[in-house]
Amino acid sequence: MRARISKGIAKLNELGLLAGIQDLAQEAGASSAGSRPTWEEAEIRSSRPVIQTQSVIQEDSGPRWLLVGIFVVVAIILAGVAFFILSRGGL
């Protein structure tokens, strides 16, 4: 993979698109393949969000089933009154 990348960068250098960038093979030789960067614990931390937003997930704010029940009861009463009026021949 490194050879392919080095070859691609060399081609880009030939075309003049990456002037001044060293070959990856030279940089790879400076560090061993098994080494990993060491960071202080303080350097690895999450950043604050750029835009503060509120969560779209909200807790249930109350007994909505009570409101739905009241609506259903009122609808049944109105339907009963309408049926009663229509069965007597109107107003």
C-alpha atoms as a printed R data frame, in Angstrom:
   type eleno elety resid chain resno       x      y       z
1  ATOM     1    CA   MET     A     1   0.000  0.000   0.000
2  ATOM     2    CA   ARG     A     2   2.854  2.376   0.838
3  ATOM     3    CA   ALA     A     3   4.503  1.643  -2.480
4  ATOM     4    CA   ARG     A     4   1.301  2.534  -4.332
5  ATOM     5    CA   ILE     A     5   0.896  5.762  -2.390
6  ATOM     6    CA   SER     A     6   4.544  6.679  -2.932
7  ATOM     7    CA   LYS     A     7   4.195  5.997  -6.629
8  ATOM     8    CA   GLY     A     8   1.059  8.140  -6.817
9  ATOM     9    CA   ILE     A     9   2.685 11.021  -4.961
10 ATOM    10    CA   ALA     A    10   5.750 10.772  -7.188
11 ATOM    11    CA   LYS     A    11   3.492 11.031 -10.228
12 ATOM    12    CA   LEU     A    12   1.731 14.072  -8.744
13 ATOM    13    CA   ASN     A    13   5.139 15.654  -8.084
14 ATOM    14    CA   GLU     A    14   6.116 15.034 -11.714
15 ATOM    15    CA   LEU     A    15   2.979 16.842 -12.813
16 ATOM    16    CA   GLY     A    16   3.811 19.726 -10.476
17 ATOM    17    CA   LEU     A    17   0.685 19.306  -8.359
18 ATOM    18    CA   LEU     A    18   2.498 18.542  -5.097
19 ATOM    19    CA   ALA     A    19   5.604 20.692  -5.215
20 ATOM    20    CA   GLY     A    20   7.639 20.523  -2.007
21 ATOM    21    CA   ILE     A    21   6.050 17.408  -0.451
22 ATOM    22    CA   GLN     A    22   8.496 14.642   0.439
23 ATOM    23    CA   ASP     A    23   8.090 11.063  -0.635
24 ATOM    24    CA   LEU     A    24   6.162  8.890   1.804
25 ATOM    25    CA   ALA     A    25   8.789  6.158   1.618
26 ATOM    26    CA   GLN     A    26  11.357  8.549   3.128
27 ATOM    27    CA   GLU     A    27   8.977  9.553   5.914
28 ATOM    28    CA   ALA     A    28   7.999  5.948   6.586
29 ATOM    29    CA   GLY     A    29  11.651  4.977   7.028
30 ATOM    30    CA   ALA     A    30  12.045  7.561   9.779
31 ATOM    31    CA   SER     A    31   9.421  5.895  11.979
32 ATOM    32    CA   SER     A    32   8.992  2.206  12.675
33 ATOM    33    CA   ALA     A    33   5.847  0.458  11.480
34 ATOM    34    CA   GLY     A    34   4.902 -0.828  14.942
35 ATOM    35    CA   SER     A    35   5.267  2.459  16.793
36 ATOM    36    CA   ARG     A    36   2.219  4.363  17.898
37 ATOM    37    CA   PRO     A    37   2.024  8.001  18.865
38 ATOM    38    CA   THR     A    38   1.958  8.777  22.558
39 ATOM    39    CA   TRP     A    39  -0.383 11.447  23.801
40 ATOM    40    CA   GLU     A    40  -0.914 12.907  27.170
41 ATOM    41    CA   GLU     A    41  -4.290 12.050  28.656
42 ATOM    42    CA   ALA     A    42  -5.276 15.741  28.599
43 ATOM    43    CA   GLU     A    43  -4.773 15.939  24.820
44 ATOM    44    CA   ILE     A    44  -7.424 13.336  24.094
45 ATOM    45    CA   ARG     A    45 -10.772 14.811  25.032
46 ATOM    46    CA   SER     A    46 -14.010 15.556  23.304
47 ATOM    47    CA   SER     A    47 -14.642 19.038  22.030
48 ATOM    48    CA   ARG     A    48 -17.677 21.158  22.762
49 ATOM    49    CA   PRO     A    49 -20.265 21.237  19.981
50 ATOM    50    CA   VAL     A    50 -20.117 24.266  17.702
51 ATOM    51    CA   ILE     A    51 -23.894 24.728  17.683
52 ATOM    52    CA   GLN     A    52 -25.752 24.137  20.933
53 ATOM    53    CA   THR     A    53 -28.997 22.263  20.275
54 ATOM    54    CA   GLN     A    54 -31.675 20.779  22.465
55 ATOM    55    CA   SER     A    55 -32.378 17.103  22.310
56 ATOM    56    CA   VAL     A    56 -35.300 16.113  20.118
57 ATOM    57    CA   ILE     A    57 -36.024 13.206  22.437
58 ATOM    58    CA   GLN     A    58 -38.324 14.445  25.182
59 ATOM    59    CA   GLU     A    59 -39.863 12.759  28.167
60 ATOM    60    CA   ASP     A    60 -43.604 12.295  28.348
61 ATOM    61    CA   SER     A    61 -44.992 15.560  29.740
62 ATOM    62    CA   GLY     A    62 -48.170 14.179  31.283
63 ATOM    63    CA   PRO     A    63 -51.092 11.792  31.074
64 ATOM    64    CA   ARG     A    64 -52.079 12.247  27.452
65 ATOM    65    CA   TRP     A    65 -54.274  9.187  27.689
66 ATOM    66    CA   LEU     A    66 -56.571 11.259  29.943
67 ATOM    67    CA   LEU     A    67 -57.010 13.902  27.239
68 ATOM    68    CA   VAL     A    68 -57.651 11.241  24.616
69 ATOM    69    CA   GLY     A    69 -60.220  9.583  26.895
70 ATOM    70    CA   ILE     A    70 -62.034 12.867  27.464
71 ATOM    71    CA   PHE     A    71 -62.076 13.534  23.705
72 ATOM    72    CA   VAL     A    72 -63.533 10.072  23.014
73 ATOM    73    CA   VAL     A    73 -66.251 10.490  25.665
74 ATOM    74    CA   VAL     A    74 -67.250 13.920  24.313
75 ATOM    75    CA   ALA     A    75 -67.332 12.543  20.758
76 ATOM    76    CA   ILE     A    76 -69.608  9.665  21.864
77 ATOM    77    CA   ILE     A    77 -71.936 12.064  23.704
78 ATOM    78    CA   LEU     A    78 -72.141 14.370  20.669
79 ATOM    79    CA   ALA     A    79 -72.817 11.414  18.381
80 ATOM    80    CA   GLY     A    80 -75.585 10.252  20.756
81 ATOM    81    CA   VAL     A    81 -77.181 13.699  20.852
82 ATOM    82    CA   ALA     A    82 -77.007 13.959  17.043
83 ATOM    83    CA   PHE     A    83 -78.595 10.503  16.673
84 ATOM    84    CA   PHE     A    84 -81.344 11.426  19.150
85 ATOM    85    CA   ILE     A    85 -82.134 14.677  17.316
86 ATOM    86    CA   LEU     A    86 -82.148 13.014  13.895
87 ATOM    87    CA   SER     A    87 -84.355 10.146  15.099
88 ATOM    88    CA   ARG     A    88 -87.024 12.611  16.319
89 ATOM    89    CA   GLY     A    89 -87.183 14.280  12.940
90 ATOM    90    CA   GLY     A    90 -84.739 17.128  13.312
91 ATOM    91    CA   LEU     A    91 -84.919 20.356  15.270
